[in-house]
Amino acid sequence: MRQQPYIDMDVHGLTVDQAIERIEAQVNKANASTYRIRVVHGFNRGNNIQRAIYRELGHGLNPKILRIVGGDNPGITELVLREYY
C-alpha cells in the first residue's frame, strides 16, 4: 500500500495525551515514501500539544523522526521523517 509523501493531521480538540498517541501511531505507520507529517494543533490552546510534540518526540526519542520544525504558521508543527530531494 502506497502512502502519500506528505501527511496532514488535525489534532484540534484532543487532549495532549490523545494527540501524542495519534501522532505516534501515524509516525509508526509511516513507510519509506512518507517524508513529512504536518500536525495542525492550533495556536493558544494548541501550544500545549506543540510543546508535548517536542518533549515526547524530539531529540531522538523516536528514531523515525529526523527533526521537528515549525510549520507555515504557529499552529502547525512538522515532523520530518526523511529529506525530500
Secondary structure, 3 states (H helix, E strand, C coil): CCCCCEEEEECCCCCHHHHHHHHHHHHHHCCCCCCEEEEECCCHHHHHHHHHHHHHHCCCCCCCCCEEEECCCCCEEEEECCCCC
